Structures are given as C-alpha cells and as structure tokens.
Amino acid sequence: MFGLGYQELLLILLIVLILFGAQRLPDLARSLGSSFKEFKKGVSDVKDEGTSQAKKEEEKKA
C-alpha cells in the first residue's frame, strides 16, 4: 500500500488523532467516505456518458 509499513501508518494515524481529536474522527471518516462515494458516482456517470455518445455516433454512421 503505497510502500508504507505499519509503523508509518501508525504514525500518520497518531498525527491525525492529535490534529483533529478523538471526537471529530468519526465525522471526518464519514465525510471522507461520502466524498469518495460521490467521486465514484461521478466517474461512472462520465464513463456511461462516453459510452452512450459512442453508440449514438455509430448509429449515425450506419
């Protein structure tokens, strides 16, 4: 995973815990998860749009 070992990940987690505090970590994780979900949805929409445009162009040529 990006060339990071468990010690580096533990250090990063400790820094995040110090910066944001234990109270805000669940909210931070929830917002990160929803952002990632929206990003994946946007990527799939763009792929679907590109596929539908390619089909329309093929129908025009035929």
CHARMM-style PDB file with segment names, atoms N, HN, CA, C and O in Angstrom:
ATOM      1  N   MET     1       0.838  -1.171   0.000  1.00  0.00      PROA
ATOM      2  CA  MET     1       0.000   0.000   0.000  1.00  0.00      PROA
ATOM      3  C   MET     1       0.886   1.240   0.000  1.00  0.00      PROA
ATOM      4  O   MET     1       1.270   1.724   1.065  1.00  0.00      PROA
ATOM      5  N   PHE     2       1.204   1.740  -1.141  1.00  0.00      PROA
ATOM      6  HN  PHE     2       0.893   1.346  -2.006  1.00  0.00      PROA
ATOM      7  CA  PHE     2       1.998   2.955  -1.335  1.00  0.00      PROA
ATOM      8  C   PHE     2       3.381   2.862  -0.701  1.00  0.00      PROA
ATOM      9  O   PHE     2       4.016   3.888  -0.457  1.00  0.00      PROA
ATOM     10  N   GLY     3       3.852   1.659  -0.432  1.00  0.00      PROA
ATOM     11  HN  GLY     3       3.337   0.825  -0.631  1.00  0.00      PROA
ATOM     12  CA  GLY     3       5.166   1.490   0.143  1.00  0.00      PROA
ATOM     13  C   GLY     3       5.249   1.899   1.604  1.00  0.00      PROA
ATOM     14  O   GLY     3       6.343   2.128   2.121  1.00  0.00      PROA
ATOM     15  N   LEU     4       4.105   1.995   2.278  1.00  0.00      PROA
ATOM     16  HN  LEU     4       3.216   1.809   1.858  1.00  0.00      PROA
ATOM     17  CA  LEU     4       4.084   2.376   3.684  1.00  0.00      PROA
ATOM     18  C   LEU     4       3.973   1.126   4.546  1.00  0.00      PROA
ATOM     19  O   LEU     4       3.169   0.237   4.267  1.00  0.00      PROA
ATOM     20  N   GLY     5       4.765   1.069   5.567  1.00  0.00      PROA
ATOM     21  HN  GLY     5       5.418   1.792   5.794  1.00  0.00      PROA
ATOM     22  CA  GLY     5       4.688  -0.035   6.514  1.00  0.00      PROA
ATOM     23  C   GLY     5       3.725   0.291   7.633  1.00  0.00      PROA
ATOM     24  O   GLY     5       3.129   1.368   7.666  1.00  0.00      PROA
ATOM     25  N   TYR     6       3.577  -0.649   8.550  1.00  0.00      PROA
ATOM     26  HN  TYR     6       4.061  -1.524   8.524  1.00  0.00      PROA
ATOM     27  CA  TYR     6       2.640  -0.424   9.646  1.00  0.00      PROA
ATOM     28  C   TYR     6       3.115   0.688  10.579  1.00  0.00      PROA
ATOM     29  O   TYR     6       2.294   1.368  11.195  1.00  0.00      PROA
ATOM     30  N   GLN     7       4.414   0.878  10.688  1.00  0.00      PROA
ATOM     31  HN  GLN     7       5.080   0.325  10.187  1.00  0.00      PROA
ATOM     32  CA  GLN     7       4.917   1.933  11.563  1.00  0.00      PROA
ATOM     33  C   GLN     7       4.583   3.316  11.014  1.00  0.00      PROA
ATOM     34  O   GLN     7       4.209   4.216  11.766  1.00  0.00      PROA
ATOM     35  N   GLU     8       4.718   3.478   9.722  1.00  0.00      PROA
ATOM     36  HN  GLU     8       5.022   2.747   9.111  1.00  0.00      PROA
ATOM     37  CA  GLU     8       4.386   4.769   9.105  1.00  0.00      PROA
ATOM     38  C   GLU     8       2.894   5.054   9.216  1.00  0.00      PROA
ATOM     39  O   GLU     8       2.493   6.178   9.519  1.00  0.00      PROA
ATOM     40  N   LEU     9       2.067   4.028   8.969  1.00  0.00      PROA
ATOM     41  HN  LEU     9       2.393   3.115   8.723  1.00  0.00      PROA
ATOM     42  CA  LEU     9       0.625   4.216   9.076  1.00  0.00      PROA
ATOM     43  C   LEU     9       0.209   4.543  10.505  1.00  0.00      PROA
ATOM     44  O   LEU     9      -0.685   5.362  10.719  1.00  0.00      PROA
ATOM     45  N   LEU    10       0.843   3.918  11.469  1.00  0.00      PROA
ATOM     46  HN  LEU    10       1.570   3.253  11.295  1.00  0.00      PROA
ATOM     47  CA  LEU    10       0.558   4.206  12.865  1.00  0.00      PROA
ATOM     48  C   LEU    10       0.939   5.642  13.214  1.00  0.00      PROA
ATOM     49  O   LEU    10       0.218   6.316  13.950  1.00  0.00      PROA
ATOM     50  N   LEU    11       2.060   6.106  12.692  1.00  0.00      PROA
ATOM     51  HN  LEU    11       2.646   5.558  12.094  1.00  0.00      PROA
ATOM     52  CA  LEU    11       2.487   7.481  12.926  1.00  0.00      PROA
ATOM     53  C   LEU    11       1.506   8.474  12.303  1.00  0.00      PROA
ATOM     54  O   LEU    11       1.163   9.480  12.924  1.00  0.00      PROA
ATOM     55  N   ILE    12       1.060   8.197  11.094  1.00  0.00      PROA
ATOM     56  HN  ILE    12       1.339   7.380  10.589  1.00  0.00      PROA
ATOM     57  CA  ILE    12       0.086   9.069  10.428  1.00  0.00      PROA
ATOM     58  C   ILE    12      -1.218   9.098  11.218  1.00  0.00      PROA
ATOM     59  O   ILE    12      -1.803  10.164  11.407  1.00  0.00      PROA
ATOM     60  N   LEU    13      -1.675   7.943  11.676  1.00  0.00      PROA
ATOM     61  HN  LEU    13      -1.199   7.077  11.522  1.00  0.00      PROA
ATOM     62  CA  LEU    13      -2.900   7.883  12.474  1.00  0.00      PROA
ATOM     63  C   LEU    13      -2.754   8.674  13.768  1.00  0.00      PROA
ATOM     64  O   LEU    13      -3.691   9.356  14.185  1.00  0.00      PROA
ATOM     65  N   LEU    14      -1.616   8.593  14.393  1.00  0.00      PROA
ATOM     66  HN  LEU    14      -0.855   8.040  14.054  1.00  0.00      PROA
ATOM     67  CA  LEU    14      -1.361   9.331  15.628  1.00  0.00      PROA
ATOM     68  C   LEU    14      -1.378  10.840  15.381  1.00  0.00      PROA
ATOM     69  O   LEU    14      -1.930  11.594  16.183  1.00  0.00      PROA
ATOM     70  N   ILE    15      -0.785  11.274  14.291  1.00  0.00      PROA
ATOM     71  HN  ILE    15      -0.337  10.662  13.639  1.00  0.00      PROA
ATOM     72  CA  ILE    15      -0.777  12.705  13.953  1.00  0.00      PROA
ATOM     73  C   ILE    15      -2.195  13.197  13.672  1.00  0.00      PROA
ATOM     74  O   ILE    15      -2.580  14.276  14.122  1.00  0.00      PROA
ATOM     75  N   VAL    16      -2.969  12.408  12.931  1.00  0.00      PROA
ATOM     76  HN  VAL    16      -2.656  11.532  12.565  1.00  0.00      PROA
ATOM     77  CA  VAL    16      -4.359  12.785  12.644  1.00  0.00      PROA
ATOM     78  C   VAL    16      -5.161  12.857  13.936  1.00  0.00      PROA
ATOM     79  O   VAL    16      -5.977  13.762  14.117  1.00  0.00      PROA
ATOM     80  N   LEU    17      -4.929  11.909  14.826  1.00  0.00      PROA
ATOM     81  HN  LEU    17      -4.267  11.174  14.678  1.00  0.00      PROA
ATOM     82  CA  LEU    17      -5.630  11.911  16.103  1.00  0.00      PROA
ATOM     83  C   LEU    17      -5.292  13.154  16.920  1.00  0.00      PROA
ATOM     84  O   LEU    17      -6.169  13.734  17.559  1.00  0.00      PROA
ATOM     85  N   ILE    18      -4.043  13.559  16.904  1.00  0.00      PROA
ATOM     86  HN  ILE    18      -3.330  13.088  16.385  1.00  0.00      PROA
ATOM     87  CA  ILE    18      -3.633  14.757  17.635  1.00  0.00      PROA
ATOM     88  C   ILE    18      -4.220  16.012  16.997  1.00  0.00      PROA
ATOM     89  O   ILE    18      -4.680  16.909  17.705  1.00  0.00      PROA
ATOM     90  N   LEU    19      -4.210  16.083  15.671  1.00  0.00      PROA
ATOM     91  HN  LEU    19      -3.837  15.354  15.096  1.00  0.00      PROA
ATOM     92  CA  LEU    19      -4.699  17.277  14.989  1.00  0.00      PROA
ATOM     93  C   LEU    19      -6.210  17.457  15.128  1.00  0.00      PROA
ATOM     94  O   LEU    19      -6.681  18.560  15.409  1.00  0.00      PROA
ATOM     95  N   PHE    20      -6.964  16.388  14.933  1.00  0.00      PROA
ATOM     96  HN  PHE    20      -6.582  15.493  14.704  1.00  0.00      PROA
ATOM     97  CA  PHE    20      -8.417  16.508  14.892  1.00  0.00      PROA
ATOM     98  C   PHE    20      -9.102  16.114  16.193  1.00  0.00      PROA
ATOM     99  O   PHE    20     -10.221  16.559  16.448  1.00  0.00      PROA
ATOM    100  N   GLY    21      -8.478  15.308  17.008  1.00  0.00      PROA
ATOM    101  HN  GLY    21      -7.569  14.946  16.801  1.00  0.00      PROA
ATOM    102  CA  GLY    21      -9.083  14.869  18.252  1.00  0.00      PROA
ATOM    103  C   GLY    21      -9.979  13.659  18.037  1.00  0.00      PROA
ATOM    104  O   GLY    21     -10.468  13.413  16.934  1.00  0.00      PROA
ATOM    105  N   ALA    22     -10.180  12.920  19.102  1.00  0.00      PROA
ATOM    106  HN  ALA    22      -9.782  13.120  19.998  1.00  0.00      PROA
ATOM    107  CA  ALA    22     -10.971  11.685  19.017  1.00  0.00      PROA
ATOM    108  C   ALA    22     -12.444  11.972  18.759  1.00  0.00      PROA
ATOM    109  O   ALA    22     -13.143  11.129  18.198  1.00  0.00      PROA
ATOM    110  N   GLN    23     -12.923  13.132  19.151  1.00  0.00      PROA
ATOM    111  HN  GLN    23     -12.355  13.817  19.607  1.00  0.00      PROA
ATOM    112  CA  GLN    23     -14.337  13.464  18.980  1.00  0.00      PROA
ATOM    113  C   GLN    23     -14.710  13.635  17.508  1.00  0.00      PROA
ATOM    114  O   GLN    23     -15.810  13.264  17.100  1.00  0.00      PROA
ATOM    115  N   ARG    24     -13.803  14.191  16.716  1.00  0.00      PROA
ATOM    116  HN  ARG    24     -12.909  14.493  17.048  1.00  0.00      PROA
ATOM    117  CA  ARG    24     -14.128  14.516  15.326  1.00  0.00      PROA
ATOM    118  C   ARG    24     -13.753  13.425  14.342  1.00  0.00      PROA
ATOM    119  O   ARG    24     -14.125  13.517  13.172  1.00  0.00      PROA
ATOM    120  N   LEU    25     -13.032  12.396  14.765  1.00  0.00      PROA
ATOM    121  HN  LEU    25     -12.729  12.322  15.715  1.00  0.00      PROA
ATOM    122  CA  LEU    25     -12.613  11.349  13.832  1.00  0.00      PROA
ATOM    123  C   LEU    25     -13.780  10.624  13.158  1.00  0.00      PROA
ATOM    124  O   LEU    25     -13.707  10.406  11.948  1.00  0.00      PROA
ATOM    125  N   PRO    26     -14.844  10.240  13.854  1.00  0.00      PROA
ATOM    126  CA  PRO    26     -15.966   9.590  13.156  1.00  0.00      PROA
ATOM    127  C   PRO    26     -16.603  10.485  12.100  1.00  0.00      PROA
ATOM    128  O   PRO    26     -16.948  10.018  11.015  1.00  0.00      PROA
ATOM    129  N   ASP    27     -16.760  11.772  12.412  1.00  0.00      PROA
ATOM    130  HN  ASP    27     -16.480  12.151  13.294  1.00  0.00      PROA
ATOM    131  CA  ASP    27     -17.322  12.704  11.430  1.00  0.00      PROA
ATOM    132  C   ASP    27     -16.400  12.860  10.230  1.00  0.00      PROA
ATOM    133  O   ASP    27     -16.857  12.925   9.089  1.00  0.00      PROA
ATOM    134  N   LEU    28     -15.117  12.917  10.493  1.00  0.00      PROA
ATOM    135  HN  LEU    28     -14.747  12.864  11.420  1.00  0.00      PROA
ATOM    136  CA  LEU    28     -14.138  13.042   9.424  1.00  0.00      PROA
ATOM    137  C   LEU    28     -14.163  11.813   8.517  1.00  0.00      PROA
ATOM    138  O   LEU    28     -14.122  11.939   7.293  1.00  0.00      PROA
ATOM    139  N   ALA    29     -14.230  10.631   9.117  1.00  0.00      PROA
ATOM    140  HN  ALA    29     -14.263  10.529  10.111  1.00  0.00      PROA
ATOM    141  CA  ALA    29     -14.281   9.396   8.338  1.00  0.00      PROA
ATOM    142  C   ALA    29     -15.575   9.311   7.534  1.00  0.00      PROA
ATOM    143  O   ALA    29     -15.562   8.859   6.389  1.00  0.00      PROA
ATOM    144  N   ARG    30     -16.679   9.736   8.116  1.00  0.00      PROA
ATOM    145  HN  ARG    30     -16.689  10.103   9.046  1.00  0.00      PROA
ATOM    146  CA  ARG    30     -17.971   9.707   7.425  1.00  0.00      PROA
ATOM    147  C   ARG    30     -17.955  10.636   6.214  1.00  0.00      PROA
ATOM    148  O   ARG    30     -18.420  10.265   5.135  1.00  0.00      PROA
ATOM    149  N   SER    31     -17.425  11.830   6.392  1.00  0.00      PROA
ATOM    150  HN  SER    31     -17.048  12.131   7.268  1.00  0.00      PROA
ATOM    151  CA  SER    31     -17.391  12.787   5.279  1.00  0.00      PROA
ATOM    152  C   SER    31     -16.416  12.327   4.193  1.00  0.00      PROA
ATOM    153  O   SER    31     -16.661  12.538   3.005  1.00  0.00      PROA
ATOM    154  N   LEU    32     -15.320  11.703   4.598  1.00  0.00      PROA
ATOM    155  HN  LEU    32     -15.121  11.531   5.562  1.00  0.00      PROA
ATOM    156  CA  LEU    32     -14.381  11.169   3.619  1.00  0.00      PROA
ATOM    157  C   LEU    32     -15.028  10.044   2.812  1.00  0.00      PROA
ATOM    158  O   LEU    32     -14.845   9.964   1.598  1.00  0.00      PROA
ATOM    159  N   GLY    33     -15.784   9.179   3.487  1.00  0.00      PROA
ATOM    160  HN  GLY    33     -15.933   9.244   4.473  1.00  0.00      PROA
ATOM    161  CA  GLY    33     -16.476   8.092   2.797  1.00  0.00      PROA
ATOM    162  C   GLY    33     -17.523   8.601   1.832  1.00  0.00      PROA
ATOM    163  O   GLY    33     -17.634   8.087   0.719  1.00  0.00      PROA
ATOM    164  N   SER    34     -18.293   9.597   2.230  1.00  0.00      PROA
ATOM    165  HN  SER    34     -18.202  10.014   3.134  1.00  0.00      PROA
ATOM    166  CA  SER    34     -19.315  10.135   1.328  1.00  0.00      PROA
ATOM    167  C   SER    34     -18.673  10.868   0.150  1.00  0.00      PROA
ATOM    168  O   SER    34     -19.205  10.839  -0.960  1.00  0.00      PROA
ATOM    169  N   SER    35     -17.548  11.518   0.380  1.00  0.00      PROA
ATOM    170  HN  SER    35     -17.116  11.542   1.282  1.00  0.00      PROA
ATOM    171  CA  SER    35     -16.845  12.185  -0.725  1.00  0.00      PROA
ATOM    172  C   SER    35     -16.335  11.165  -1.731  1.00  0.00      PROA
ATOM    173  O   SER    35     -16.425  11.375  -2.940  1.00  0.00      PROA
ATOM    174  N   PHE    36     -15.802  10.064  -1.226  1.00  0.00      PROA
ATOM    175  HN  PHE    36     -15.729   9.894  -0.243  1.00  0.00      PROA
ATOM    176  CA  PHE    36     -15.310   9.018  -2.116  1.00  0.00      PROA
ATOM    177  C   PHE    36     -16.458   8.388  -2.898  1.00  0.00      PROA
ATOM    178  O   PHE    36     -16.303   8.057  -4.074  1.00  0.00      PROA
ATOM    179  N   LYS    37     -17.602   8.224  -2.253  1.00  0.00      PROA
ATOM    180  HN  LYS    37     -17.729   8.493  -1.298  1.00  0.00      PROA
ATOM    181  CA  LYS    37     -18.783   7.662  -2.924  1.00  0.00      PROA
ATOM    182  C   LYS    37     -19.241   8.580  -4.060  1.00  0.00      PROA
ATOM    183  O   LYS    37     -19.549   8.107  -5.154  1.00  0.00      PROA
ATOM    184  N   GLU    38     -19.284   9.878  -3.806  1.00  0.00      PROA
ATOM    185  HN  GLU    38     -19.033  10.262  -2.917  1.00  0.00      PROA
ATOM    186  CA  GLU    38     -19.677  10.842  -4.836  1.00  0.00      PROA
ATOM    187  C   GLU    38     -18.673  10.865  -5.984  1.00  0.00      PROA
ATOM    188  O   GLU    38     -19.062  11.000  -7.145  1.00  0.00      PROA
ATOM    189  N   PHE    39     -17.392  10.737  -5.672  1.00  0.00      PROA
ATOM    190  HN  PHE    39     -17.076  10.628  -4.730  1.00  0.00      PROA
ATOM    191  CA  PHE    39     -16.366  10.706  -6.706  1.00  0.00      PROA
ATOM    192  C   PHE    39     -16.553   9.492  -7.610  1.00  0.00      PROA
ATOM    193  O   PHE    39     -16.488   9.618  -8.832  1.00  0.00      PROA
ATOM    194  N   LYS    40     -16.784   8.320  -7.025  1.00  0.00      PROA
ATOM    195  HN  LYS    40     -16.836   8.217  -6.032  1.00  0.00      PROA
ATOM    196  CA  LYS    40     -17.001   7.111  -7.811  1.00  0.00      PROA
ATOM    197  C   LYS    40     -18.254   7.231  -8.674  1.00  0.00      PROA
ATOM    198  O   LYS    40     -18.278   6.758  -9.810  1.00  0.00      PROA
ATOM    199  N   LYS    41     -19.299   7.868  -8.130  1.00  0.00      PROA
ATOM    200  HN  LYS    41     -19.279   8.252  -7.207  1.00  0.00      PROA
ATOM    201  CA  LYS    41     -20.527   8.069  -8.887  1.00  0.00      PROA
ATOM    202  C   LYS    41     -20.276   8.979 -10.083  1.00  0.00      PROA
ATOM    203  O   LYS    41     -20.768   8.718 -11.181  1.00  0.00      PROA
ATOM    204  N   GLY    42     -19.515  10.040  -9.871  1.00  0.00      PROA
ATOM    205  HN  GLY    42     -19.115  10.252  -8.979  1.00  0.00      PROA
ATOM    206  CA  GLY    42     -19.191  10.954 -10.962  1.00  0.00      PROA
ATOM    207  C   GLY    42     -18.365  10.290 -12.045  1.00  0.00      PROA
ATOM    208  O   GLY    42     -18.595  10.529 -13.231  1.00  0.00      PROA
ATOM    209  N   VAL    43     -17.408   9.461 -11.661  1.00  0.00      PROA
ATOM    210  HN  VAL    43     -17.221   9.267 -10.698  1.00  0.00      PROA
ATOM    211  CA  VAL    43     -16.580   8.750 -12.637  1.00  0.00      PROA
ATOM    212  C   VAL    43     -17.429   7.785 -13.451  1.00  0.00      PROA
ATOM    213  O   VAL    43     -17.267   7.689 -14.667  1.00  0.00      PROA
ATOM    214  N   SER    44     -18.332   7.072 -12.790  1.00  0.00      PROA
ATOM    215  HN  SER    44     -18.463   7.150 -11.802  1.00  0.00      PROA
ATOM    216  CA  SER    44     -19.172   6.120 -13.525  1.00  0.00      PROA
ATOM    217  C   SER    44     -20.140   6.853 -14.458  1.00  0.00      PROA
ATOM    218  O   SER    44     -20.438   6.362 -15.546  1.00  0.00      PROA
ATOM    219  N   ASP    45     -20.632   8.024 -14.039  1.00  0.00      PROA
ATOM    220  HN  ASP    45     -20.389   8.423 -13.154  1.00  0.00      PROA
ATOM    221  CA  ASP    45     -21.506   8.814 -14.901  1.00  0.00      PROA
ATOM    222  C   ASP    45     -20.770   9.265 -16.156  1.00  0.00      PROA
ATOM    223  O   ASP    45     -21.331   9.225 -17.250  1.00  0.00      PROA
ATOM    224  N   VAL    46     -19.536   9.687 -16.010  1.00  0.00      PROA
ATOM    225  HN  VAL    46     -19.080   9.720 -15.121  1.00  0.00      PROA
ATOM    226  CA  VAL    46     -18.744  10.129 -17.157  1.00  0.00      PROA
ATOM    227  C   VAL    46     -18.494   8.955 -18.106  1.00  0.00      PROA
ATOM    228  O   VAL    46     -18.560   9.114 -19.325  1.00  0.00      PROA
ATOM    229  N   LYS    47     -18.207   7.781 -17.549  1.00  0.00      PROA
ATOM    230  HN  LYS    47     -18.153   7.651 -16.559  1.00  0.00      PROA
ATOM    231  CA  LYS    47     -17.989   6.597 -18.385  1.00  0.00      PROA
ATOM    232  C   LYS    47     -19.257   6.234 -19.139  1.00  0.00      PROA
ATOM    233  O   LYS    47     -19.209   5.924 -20.330  1.00  0.00      PROA
ATOM    234  N   ASP    48     -20.403   6.273 -18.445  1.00  0.00      PROA
ATOM    235  HN  ASP    48     -20.443   6.525 -17.478  1.00  0.00      PROA
ATOM    236  CA  ASP    48     -21.681   5.953 -19.094  1.00  0.00      PROA
ATOM    237  C   ASP    48     -22.002   6.957 -20.186  1.00  0.00      PROA
ATOM    238  O   ASP    48     -22.516   6.588 -21.242  1.00  0.00      PROA
ATOM    239  N   GLU    49     -21.705   8.209 -19.941  1.00  0.00      PROA
ATOM    240  HN  GLU    49     -21.287   8.509 -19.084  1.00  0.00      PROA
ATOM    241  CA  GLU    49     -21.967   9.257 -20.927  1.00  0.00      PROA
ATOM    242  C   GLU    49     -21.113   9.046 -22.175  1.00  0.00      PROA
ATOM    243  O   GLU    49     -21.589   9.205 -23.299  1.00  0.00      PROA
ATOM    244  N   GLY    50     -19.865   8.692 -21.965  1.00  0.00      PROA
ATOM    245  HN  GLY    50     -19.479   8.563 -21.052  1.00  0.00      PROA
ATOM    246  CA  GLY    50     -18.975   8.439 -23.096  1.00  0.00      PROA
ATOM    247  C   GLY    50     -19.416   7.234 -23.909  1.00  0.00      PROA
ATOM    248  O   GLY    50     -19.306   7.245 -25.135  1.00  0.00      PROA
ATOM    249  N   THR    51     -19.907   6.206 -23.256  1.00  0.00      PROA
ATOM    250  HN  THR    51     -19.995   6.197 -22.260  1.00  0.00      PROA
ATOM    251  CA  THR    51     -20.388   5.009 -23.941  1.00  0.00      PROA
ATOM    252  C   THR    51     -21.639   5.317 -24.755  1.00  0.00      PROA
ATOM    253  O   THR    51     -21.775   4.849 -25.885  1.00  0.00      PROA
ATOM    254  N   SER    52     -22.555   6.100 -24.187  1.00  0.00      PROA
ATOM    255  HN  SER    52     -22.445   6.480 -23.268  1.00  0.00      PROA
ATOM    256  CA  SER    52     -23.781   6.429 -24.900  1.00  0.00      PROA
ATOM    257  C   SER    52     -23.488   7.328 -26.103  1.00  0.00      PROA
ATOM    258  O   SER    52     -24.150   7.202 -27.134  1.00  0.00      PROA
ATOM    259  N   GLN    53     -22.514   8.228 -25.993  1.00  0.00      PROA
ATOM    260  HN  GLN    53     -21.977   8.331 -25.156  1.00  0.00      PROA
ATOM    261  CA  GLN    53     -22.159   9.077 -27.126  1.00  0.00      PROA
ATOM    262  C   GLN    53     -21.516   8.257 -28.235  1.00  0.00      PROA
ATOM    263  O   GLN    53     -21.748   8.526 -29.414  1.00  0.00      PROA
ATOM    264  N   ALA    54     -20.719   7.269 -27.879  1.00  0.00      PROA
ATOM    265  HN  ALA    54     -20.531   7.051 -26.922  1.00  0.00      PROA
ATOM    266  CA  ALA    54     -20.097   6.417 -28.886  1.00  0.00      PROA
ATOM    267  C   ALA    54     -21.157   5.618 -29.627  1.00  0.00      PROA
ATOM    268  O   ALA    54     -21.039   5.428 -30.838  1.00  0.00      PROA
ATOM    269  N   LYS    55     -22.181   5.150 -28.944  1.00  0.00      PROA
ATOM    270  HN  LYS    55     -22.277   5.305 -27.961  1.00  0.00      PROA
ATOM    271  CA  LYS    55     -23.260   4.400 -29.582  1.00  0.00      PROA
ATOM    272  C   LYS    55     -24.038   5.288 -30.539  1.00  0.00      PROA
ATOM    273  O   LYS    55     -24.411   4.853 -31.629  1.00  0.00      PROA
ATOM    274  N   LYS    56     -24.285   6.539 -30.136  1.00  0.00      PROA
ATOM    275  HN  LYS    56     -23.982   6.892 -29.252  1.00  0.00      PROA
ATOM    276  CA  LYS    56     -25.012   7.471 -30.997  1.00  0.00      PROA
ATOM    277  C   LYS    56     -24.226   7.753 -32.275  1.00  0.00      PROA
ATOM    278  O   LYS    56     -24.804   7.835 -33.359  1.00  0.00      PROA
ATOM    279  N   GLU    57     -22.914   7.902 -32.146  1.00  0.00      PROA
ATOM    280  HN  GLU    57     -22.444   7.836 -31.266  1.00  0.00      PROA
ATOM    281  CA  GLU    57     -22.087   8.163 -33.319  1.00  0.00      PROA
ATOM    282  C   GLU    57     -22.081   6.964 -34.264  1.00  0.00      PROA
ATOM    283  O   GLU    57     -22.082   7.141 -35.482  1.00  0.00      PROA
ATOM    284  N   GLU    58     -22.075   5.759 -33.725  1.00  0.00      PROA
ATOM    285  HN  GLU    58     -22.075   5.615 -32.735  1.00  0.00      PROA
ATOM    286  CA  GLU    58     -22.120   4.561 -34.557  1.00  0.00      PROA
ATOM    287  C   GLU    58     -23.440   4.453 -35.291  1.00  0.00      PROA
ATOM    288  O   GLU    58     -23.475   4.032 -36.447  1.00  0.00      PROA
ATOM    289  N   GLU    59     -24.547   4.835 -34.619  1.00  0.00      PROA
ATOM    290  HN  GLU    59     -24.518   5.177 -33.680  1.00  0.00      PROA
ATOM    291  CA  GLU    59     -25.862   4.777 -35.256  1.00  0.00      PROA
ATOM    292  C   GLU    59     -25.946   5.801 -36.388  1.00  0.00      PROA
ATOM    293  O   GLU    59     -26.575   5.521 -37.409  1.00  0.00      PROA
ATOM    294  N   LYS    60     -25.343   6.958 -36.243  1.00  0.00      PROA
ATOM    295  HN  LYS    60     -24.832   7.186 -35.414  1.00  0.00      PROA
ATOM    296  CA  LYS    60     -25.364   7.972 -37.287  1.00  0.00      PROA
ATOM    297  C   LYS    60     -24.594   7.499 -38.522  1.00  0.00      PROA
ATOM    298  O   LYS    60     -24.990   7.790 -39.651  1.00  0.00      PROA
ATOM    299  N   LYS    61     -23.499   6.772 -38.311  1.00  0.00      PROA
ATOM    300  HN  LYS    61     -23.177   6.535 -37.394  1.00  0.00      PROA
ATOM    301  CA  LYS    61     -22.707   6.286 -39.425  1.00  0.00      PROA
ATOM    302  C   LYS    61     -23.415   5.171 -40.176  1.00  0.00      PROA
ATOM    303  O   LYS    61     -23.207   5.011 -41.379  1.00  0.00      PROA
ATOM    304  N   ALA    62     -24.236   4.407 -39.499  1.00  0.00      PROA
ATOM    305  HN  ALA    62     -24.405   4.537 -38.522  1.00  0.00      PROA
ATOM    306  CA  ALA    62     -24.908   3.254 -40.121  1.00  0.00      PROA
ATOM    307  C   ALA    62     -26.101   3.639 -40.906  1.00  0.00      PROA
ATOM    308  OT1 ALA    62     -26.765   2.777 -41.483  1.00  0.00      PROA
TER     309      ALA     62
END
